[in-house]
Amino acid sequence: MGTFKIEGGHQLKGSIQPQGAKNEALQILCAVLLTPELVTINNIPDIIDVNKLINLLRKLGVKVEKIGKGSYTFQADEVNLDYLESDAFKVDGRGLRGSIMIVGPLLARFGKGYIPKPGGDKIGRRRLDTHFEGLINLGAKFKYSKEDQFYGVEAEYLTGAYMLLEEASVTGTANIVMAAVLARGTTTIYNAACEPYLQQLCKMLNRMGAEISGVGSNMLVIEGVETLGGTEHRMLPDMIEIGSWIGLAAMTKSELTITNVSWNDLGVIPNVFRKLGITVEKQGDNIHIPAHTNGYQIQSYIDGSILTISDAPWPGFTPDLLSIILVVATQARGSVLIHQKMFESRLFFVDKLIDMGAKIILCDPHRATVIGHDFKSTLKATTMTSPDIRAGVSLLIAALSAKGTSTIQNIEQIDRGYENIDERLRAIGARIERVES
């Protein structure tokens, strides 16, 4: 297992470009299964979770060729369906939460899709009901082996249907959309997720010959087609990385420029950081964060009550950035209530921050109150373990702002979502070393 050793308390300077979006990649890569024709995808991040999915596609028989940094071609013209019922697949599929999204494309094109109970972050209960209820609505028969925790859906053909999703699940919506594009007739999905990465998937499918309308809204209407063709697609920059770098700049009082951020796809993210008092400047398609040498002041509501920052489905604030917001608040002037509505275990890393000297009251599994230090008391270096991707980066930001040398263990969790993070941070002046054990 690897470890990061971080000497904190140093200002950073320069520019950093966000990687391709992890959460988009997991959807887009599964969509290559919908056609036997060549699909070219650019700006794919070189991270553990995405590379696991690419290897899973290879084992399914998809021809994968790397044609440049972050660019690959995929051709699913000889898919090996026997692999789906092998013991190897039961092991491979469990290692990645995003593997659930191969089910919809496989069902639509080949009449069957299987998946073992997926893994991923230990951030609380993440139900699969929305995925399978949607596929059942399209005419699939559901099978589940409790002994193996192995799920399956089968159908001779799929038929379009109207459905109201119980939750606006991003991966659930993606799975249903990818199945519905090859179904007979019209499918209407109400309460569909509408975040930019789902919009990207729909736009890609339309270029492949699908007929999806309502893209960007919470009602998608899909006219089924018989076949899809090849296409070329470029993924958006990762909005979670962009938010991470905004938080890093503020916590280390650094002047940073984040390049090529696709401003129009960031939603409320810049404004949420502004509510913490952070200056977020738009410079073309870049974000410039000046050095906050005098700190930053948390806003209050008009009536003077304490600011609450909570997550919500898009266009609300993404839950993946609440951990970053919480860390940034530890050095602000003022107090804020962080309300993590969607996952019940995502705030359990705050004990590490409390050990570093942060003033945080964990109210319950979903809420934490942060009383900022205003940089009058710096965080103290410590040894800690990364529990999941987003908490791991939050702890890394805390360590870069802390006095002394910190150690972060289990950094494979961070590598799951951030490409070569230590090299990229060293390029802007961070003192971080990767130690392989």
C-alpha positions as CSV (number, residue, x, y, z in Angstrom):
1,M,0.0,0.0,0.0
2,G,1.2,3.5,-0.8
3,T,1.6,6.5,1.5
4,F,1.8,10.2,0.9
5,K,4.2,12.3,3.0
6,I,3.2,15.9,3.0
7,E,5.1,18.9,4.3
8,G,2.4,21.5,4.8
9,G,2.2,25.2,5.4
10,H,3.6,26.3,2.0
11,Q,2.0,28.6,-0.5
12,L,1.5,27.2,-4.0
13,K,1.5,29.1,-7.3
14,G,0.8,28.4,-11.0
15,S,-1.8,26.8,-13.1
16,I,-3.4,23.3,-13.1
17,Q,-5.6,21.7,-15.6
18,P,-8.4,19.4,-14.5
19,Q,-8.5,15.8,-15.7
20,G,-11.4,14.4,-17.7
21,A,-14.5,13.7,-15.6
22,K,-14.4,10.4,-13.7
23,N,-18.2,10.1,-13.3
24,E,-18.8,10.9,-17.0
25,A,-16.2,8.3,-18.1
26,L,-17.9,5.5,-16.2
27,Q,-21.1,6.1,-18.2
28,I,-19.6,6.9,-21.6
29,L,-17.3,3.8,-21.6
30,C,-20.3,1.5,-21.0
31,A,-22.1,3.0,-24.0
32,V,-19.5,1.6,-26.4
33,L,-21.3,-1.8,-25.9
34,L,-24.3,-0.5,-27.7
35,T,-22.7,-0.6,-31.2
36,P,-20.4,-2.9,-33.2
37,E,-18.9,0.1,-34.8
38,L,-15.8,2.0,-33.7
39,V,-16.1,4.6,-30.9
40,T,-13.3,7.1,-30.2
41,I,-13.3,8.7,-26.7
42,N,-10.9,11.6,-25.7
43,N,-9.9,13.1,-22.4
44,I,-10.3,9.9,-20.5
45,P,-8.7,10.2,-17.0
46,D,-5.9,7.8,-16.2
47,I,-7.3,6.7,-12.8
48,I,-7.8,3.4,-11.1
49,D,-11.6,3.2,-11.4
50,V,-11.7,4.1,-15.1
51,N,-8.8,1.7,-15.9
52,K,-10.6,-1.1,-14.1
53,L,-13.7,-0.5,-16.3
54,I,-11.5,-0.4,-19.5
55,N,-10.0,-3.8,-18.5
56,L,-13.5,-5.2,-17.8
57,L,-14.5,-4.2,-21.3
58,R,-11.4,-5.9,-22.7
59,K,-12.3,-9.1,-20.9
60,L,-15.8,-8.8,-22.4
61,G,-14.2,-8.9,-25.8
62,V,-14.2,-5.2,-26.6
63,K,-11.2,-4.3,-28.8
64,V,-9.5,-1.4,-27.0
65,E,-6.6,0.6,-28.5
66,K,-4.9,3.6,-26.9
67,I,-4.2,6.2,-29.6
68,G,-2.8,9.0,-27.4
69,K,-2.8,10.4,-23.9
70,G,-6.4,10.1,-22.7
71,S,-7.6,8.9,-26.1
72,Y,-8.8,5.4,-26.9
73,T,-10.8,3.6,-29.6
74,F,-13.3,0.9,-28.6
75,Q,-15.0,-1.7,-30.9
76,A,-17.6,-4.1,-29.4
77,D,-18.1,-6.2,-32.5
78,E,-17.1,-9.6,-30.9
79,V,-18.5,-9.4,-27.3
80,N,-17.9,-12.5,-25.3
81,L,-21.2,-13.1,-23.4
82,D,-19.9,-16.3,-21.7
83,Y,-17.6,-14.1,-19.6
84,L,-20.7,-12.6,-17.9
85,E,-21.4,-16.0,-16.3
86,S,-17.8,-16.8,-15.3
87,D,-16.3,-16.8,-11.8
88,A,-13.7,-14.2,-13.1
89,F,-16.5,-11.8,-13.9
90,K,-18.0,-12.1,-10.4
91,V,-14.7,-11.0,-9.0
92,D,-13.9,-8.3,-11.6
93,G,-17.3,-6.7,-11.5
94,R,-17.3,-6.4,-7.7
95,G,-14.2,-4.2,-7.7
96,L,-16.0,-1.2,-9.3
97,R,-19.3,0.6,-8.6
98,G,-19.5,1.9,-12.1
99,S,-19.7,-1.7,-13.5
100,I,-23.4,-1.6,-12.9
101,M,-23.8,0.5,-16.0
102,I,-22.8,-2.3,-18.4
103,V,-26.2,-4.0,-17.6
104,G,-28.4,-1.6,-19.6
105,P,-26.4,-1.7,-22.8
106,L,-25.9,-5.5,-22.7
107,L,-29.6,-6.1,-22.1
108,A,-30.6,-3.8,-25.0
109,R,-28.2,-5.2,-27.5
110,F,-27.8,-8.9,-26.5
111,G,-31.0,-9.6,-24.4
112,K,-29.2,-10.2,-21.1
113,G,-27.1,-8.4,-18.6
114,Y,-25.5,-9.6,-15.4
115,I,-23.6,-8.0,-12.6
116,P,-22.3,-9.0,-9.2
117,K,-23.0,-6.6,-6.3
118,P,-20.7,-3.7,-7.2
119,G,-18.1,-2.2,-4.8
120,G,-16.8,1.4,-4.6
121,D,-16.7,3.9,-1.8
122,K,-17.9,3.0,1.7
123,I,-20.0,6.1,2.0
124,G,-23.3,4.6,3.0
125,R,-26.2,2.7,1.3
126,R,-26.4,3.1,-2.5
127,R,-29.4,1.3,-3.8
128,L,-29.6,-0.4,-7.1
129,D,-33.4,-0.5,-7.2
130,T,-33.8,2.4,-9.6
131,H,-31.6,0.6,-12.2
132,F,-33.5,-2.6,-12.1
133,E,-37.0,-1.2,-11.7
134,G,-36.4,0.9,-14.8
135,L,-35.2,-2.1,-16.8
136,I,-38.2,-4.2,-15.6
137,N,-40.5,-1.4,-16.8
138,L,-38.9,-1.9,-20.2
139,G,-39.9,-5.6,-20.2
140,A,-36.9,-7.3,-18.6
141,K,-37.2,-10.2,-16.3
142,F,-35.1,-9.8,-13.1
143,K,-33.1,-12.6,-11.5
144,Y,-31.1,-12.4,-8.2
145,S,-28.9,-15.0,-6.5
146,K,-28.8,-14.2,-2.8
147,E,-26.0,-16.7,-2.3
148,D,-23.7,-15.1,-4.9
149,Q,-25.1,-11.6,-4.6
150,F,-25.4,-11.8,-8.4
151,Y,-28.0,-9.8,-10.4
152,G,-29.3,-10.4,-13.8
153,V,-31.9,-9.1,-16.3
154,E,-33.1,-10.9,-19.5
155,A,-35.5,-10.1,-22.3
156,E,-36.1,-11.2,-25.9
157,Y,-36.7,-7.5,-26.7
158,L,-37.4,-4.3,-24.8
159,T,-40.6,-2.2,-25.1
160,G,-40.8,1.5,-24.4
161,A,-42.7,2.6,-21.3
162,Y,-43.5,5.7,-19.2
163,M,-41.8,5.7,-15.8
164,L,-41.5,8.0,-12.9
165,L,-38.2,7.3,-11.1
166,E,-38.3,7.1,-7.3
167,E,-35.0,9.0,-7.1
168,A,-33.1,11.0,-9.7
169,S,-30.2,8.5,-9.7
170,V,-27.5,9.5,-12.2
171,T,-26.2,6.0,-12.8
172,G,-29.8,4.6,-12.7
173,T,-30.9,7.2,-15.3
174,A,-27.9,6.4,-17.5
175,N,-28.5,2.6,-17.4
176,I,-32.2,3.0,-18.3
177,V,-31.4,5.5,-21.1
178,M,-28.8,3.1,-22.6
179,A,-31.4,0.3,-22.6
180,A,-34.2,2.4,-23.9
181,V,-32.4,3.7,-27.0
182,L,-32.7,0.2,-28.6
183,A,-36.2,-0.6,-27.2
184,R,-39.3,-0.8,-29.4
185,G,-41.4,2.3,-29.1
186,T,-41.3,5.4,-26.9
187,T,-39.8,5.6,-23.4
188,T,-40.5,8.6,-21.1
189,I,-38.3,9.0,-18.0
190,Y,-39.7,11.5,-15.5
191,N,-37.6,12.6,-12.5
192,A,-34.5,11.7,-14.6
193,A,-31.1,12.9,-13.5
194,C,-30.0,15.9,-15.6
195,E,-26.4,16.6,-14.5
196,P,-23.9,17.6,-17.3
197,Y,-22.4,14.1,-17.4
198,L,-25.8,12.6,-18.2
199,Q,-26.3,15.3,-20.8
200,Q,-23.0,14.3,-22.3
201,L,-24.1,10.7,-22.5
202,C,-27.4,11.6,-24.2
203,K,-25.6,13.9,-26.7
204,M,-23.2,11.1,-27.6
205,L,-26.0,8.6,-28.0
206,N,-27.8,11.0,-30.3
207,R,-24.7,11.3,-32.5
208,M,-24.7,7.5,-32.6
209,G,-28.2,7.6,-34.1
210,A,-30.4,7.6,-30.9
211,E,-33.5,9.8,-30.7
212,I,-33.4,11.4,-27.2
213,S,-35.2,14.7,-26.5
214,G,-35.5,16.7,-23.3
215,V,-31.7,16.6,-22.7
216,G,-30.8,18.8,-19.7
217,S,-34.3,18.5,-18.2
218,N,-35.8,16.0,-15.8
219,M,-38.0,14.5,-18.4
220,L,-36.3,12.5,-21.2
221,V,-38.3,11.1,-24.1
222,I,-36.6,8.3,-26.1
223,E,-37.8,7.0,-29.4
224,G,-36.2,3.6,-29.8
225,V,-34.1,2.8,-32.9
226,E,-32.9,-0.5,-34.3
227,T,-29.2,0.1,-34.3
228,L,-26.6,2.6,-33.3
229,G,-23.3,3.6,-35.1
230,G,-19.9,4.8,-34.1
231,T,-18.9,8.3,-33.0
232,E,-16.2,10.4,-31.4
233,H,-16.7,12.0,-28.0
234,R,-14.7,14.3,-25.7
235,M,-15.3,14.2,-22.0
236,L,-15.8,17.3,-19.9
237,P,-13.3,18.4,-17.3
238,D,-13.9,16.9,-13.9
239,M,-16.0,19.4,-11.8
240,I,-15.1,17.6,-8.6
241,E,-11.4,18.2,-9.3
242,I,-12.1,21.8,-10.2
243,G,-13.8,22.3,-6.8
244,S,-10.9,20.5,-5.1
245,W,-8.4,22.9,-6.6
246,I,-10.5,25.9,-5.5
247,G,-10.5,24.6,-1.9
248,L,-6.8,23.9,-2.1
249,A,-6.0,27.4,-3.2
250,A,-8.1,29.0,-0.4
251,M,-6.7,26.7,2.4
252,T,-3.0,27.3,1.4
253,K,-3.5,31.1,0.7
254,S,-2.3,30.4,-2.8
255,E,-2.8,32.1,-6.2
256,L,-3.9,29.4,-8.6
257,T,-5.4,29.4,-12.1
258,I,-7.5,26.4,-13.0
259,T,-7.6,26.1,-16.8
260,N,-10.2,24.9,-19.3
261,V,-13.0,24.4,-16.7
262,S,-16.1,24.5,-19.0
263,W,-17.7,27.2,-16.9
264,N,-21.2,26.6,-18.4
265,D,-21.2,23.1,-16.9
266,L,-20.2,24.1,-13.3
267,G,-23.6,25.0,-12.1
268,V,-23.7,26.4,-8.6
269,I,-20.2,25.3,-7.7
270,P,-18.5,28.7,-8.0
271,N,-21.2,30.4,-6.0
272,V,-21.1,27.9,-3.2
273,F,-17.4,28.6,-2.7
274,R,-18.1,32.3,-2.9
275,K,-20.5,31.9,0.1
276,L,-17.5,30.8,2.1
277,G,-15.9,34.1,1.2
278,I,-13.6,32.7,-1.5
279,T,-12.9,34.9,-4.5
280,V,-13.6,32.9,-7.7
281,E,-12.8,34.9,-10.8
282,K,-13.9,34.0,-14.3
283,Q,-11.1,34.5,-16.9
284,G,-12.3,33.2,-20.2
285,D,-12.8,29.5,-19.6
286,N,-10.4,29.6,-16.7
287,I,-10.9,30.1,-12.9
288,H,-8.5,32.4,-11.1
289,I,-8.2,32.2,-7.3
290,P,-6.1,35.1,-5.9
291,A,-4.1,34.5,-2.7
292,H,-6.4,34.9,0.3
293,T,-3.7,36.5,2.5
294,N,-6.4,38.0,4.8
295,G,-8.5,34.9,4.9
296,Y,-12.1,34.5,3.9
297,Q,-15.4,35.3,5.6
298,I,-18.4,32.9,5.6
299,Q,-21.6,34.7,4.5
300,S,-24.8,34.6,6.7
301,Y,-28.3,34.5,5.5
302,I,-30.2,37.8,5.2
303,D,-31.8,37.3,8.6
304,G,-28.4,36.7,10.2
305,S,-28.9,32.9,10.7
306,I,-26.0,30.5,10.1
307,L,-25.2,29.4,6.6
308,T,-26.2,25.9,5.6
309,I,-24.6,24.1,2.7
310,S,-26.2,20.9,1.6
311,D,-26.2,18.6,-1.3
312,A,-29.0,17.9,-3.8
313,P,-29.5,16.3,-7.2
314,W,-28.4,18.5,-10.1
315,P,-28.7,21.5,-10.5
316,G,-28.2,21.4,-6.7
317,F,-24.7,21.2,-5.2
318,T,-22.9,17.9,-5.8
319,P,-22.4,15.7,-2.7
320,D,-18.9,14.9,-4.0
321,L,-17.7,18.4,-3.0
322,L,-19.2,18.6,0.5
323,S,-16.1,17.1,2.0
324,I,-14.0,19.8,0.4
325,I,-16.3,22.5,1.6
326,L,-16.1,21.2,5.1
327,V,-12.3,21.3,5.1
328,V,-12.2,24.7,3.6
329,A,-14.6,26.0,6.3
330,T,-12.2,25.0,9.1
331,Q,-10.0,28.0,8.4
332,A,-12.8,30.5,7.5
333,R,-14.1,33.4,9.6
334,G,-17.5,32.3,10.9
335,S,-19.4,29.1,11.1
336,V,-21.4,26.9,8.7
337,L,-23.6,23.9,8.9
338,I,-22.8,21.1,6.4
339,H,-25.8,18.9,5.7
340,Q,-24.9,15.7,3.7
341,K,-28.4,14.4,2.8
342,M,-27.6,11.7,0.3
343,F,-25.0,9.5,2.0
344,E,-25.0,8.6,5.7
345,S,-21.3,7.8,6.1
346,R,-19.5,10.6,4.2
347,L,-18.9,12.8,7.2
348,F,-17.2,10.2,9.4
349,F,-13.7,11.4,8.3
350,V,-14.2,14.6,10.5
351,D,-12.5,12.8,13.4
352,K,-9.2,13.1,11.5
353,L,-9.8,16.9,11.1
354,I,-10.6,17.2,14.8
355,D,-7.4,15.4,15.6
356,M,-5.6,18.1,13.5
357,G,-7.2,20.8,15.6
358,A,-10.3,21.7,13.6
359,K,-13.4,22.9,15.5
360,I,-16.2,20.6,14.2
361,I,-19.3,19.3,15.9
362,L,-20.6,16.1,14.3
363,C,-24.3,16.5,15.0
364,D,-25.3,13.1,13.5
365,P,-24.3,11.0,10.5
366,H,-25.6,13.7,8.1
367,R,-24.8,17.0,9.7
368,A,-21.7,18.8,11.0
369,T,-21.2,22.3,12.3
370,V,-17.8,23.9,11.5
371,I,-16.4,26.8,13.5
372,G,-13.6,28.4,11.4
373,H,-10.2,29.3,12.9
374,D,-9.7,32.3,10.6
375,F,-6.0,31.0,10.2
376,K,-5.4,32.2,13.8
377,S,-4.7,28.6,14.7
378,T,-3.3,26.3,12.0
379,L,-4.1,22.7,11.6
380,K,-1.5,20.3,13.1
381,A,0.2,17.6,11.0
382,T,-0.8,14.0,11.8
383,T,-1.0,10.5,10.4
384,M,-4.3,9.5,8.9
385,T,-5.9,7.0,6.5
386,S,-8.0,7.8,3.4
387,P,-11.4,6.3,3.8
388,D,-12.8,7.1,0.3
389,I,-11.9,9.2,-2.7
390,R,-13.4,12.6,-1.7
391,A,-12.5,12.4,2.0
392,G,-9.0,11.4,1.0
393,V,-8.5,14.5,-1.1
394,S,-10.0,16.6,1.6
395,L,-7.5,15.2,4.1
396,L,-4.8,15.9,1.6
397,I,-5.8,19.5,1.3
398,A,-5.9,19.8,5.1
399,A,-2.4,18.3,5.3
400,L,-1.0,20.8,2.7
401,S,-2.3,23.6,4.9
402,A,-1.2,22.2,8.2
403,K,2.0,22.9,10.1
404,G,4.5,20.1,10.0
405,T,4.7,16.8,8.0
406,S,1.6,14.6,7.7
407,T,1.2,11.1,6.5
408,I,-1.8,9.8,4.6
409,Q,-2.1,6.0,4.2
410,N,-4.4,4.0,1.9
411,I,-3.8,6.5,-0.9
412,E,-5.1,4.0,-3.5
413,Q,-8.5,5.5,-2.6
414,I,-7.3,8.9,-3.8
415,D,-5.7,7.3,-6.9
416,R,-9.1,5.9,-7.8
417,G,-10.3,9.4,-8.7
418,Y,-7.4,11.7,-9.2
419,E,-4.8,11.3,-11.9
420,N,-1.1,11.5,-10.9
421,I,-2.1,13.9,-8.1
422,D,1.3,14.1,-6.4
423,E,3.1,14.9,-9.6
424,R,0.6,17.6,-10.5
425,L,0.7,19.1,-7.1
426,R,4.5,19.2,-7.1
427,A,4.3,21.2,-10.3
428,I,2.6,24.0,-8.5
429,G,5.0,23.9,-5.5
430,A,3.5,21.3,-3.1
431,R,5.9,19.3,-1.0
432,I,4.4,15.9,-1.4
433,E,6.1,12.5,-1.7
434,R,4.7,9.2,-2.7
435,V,6.2,6.3,-0.6
436,E,5.5,2.8,-1.9
437,S,5.4,0.1,0.8
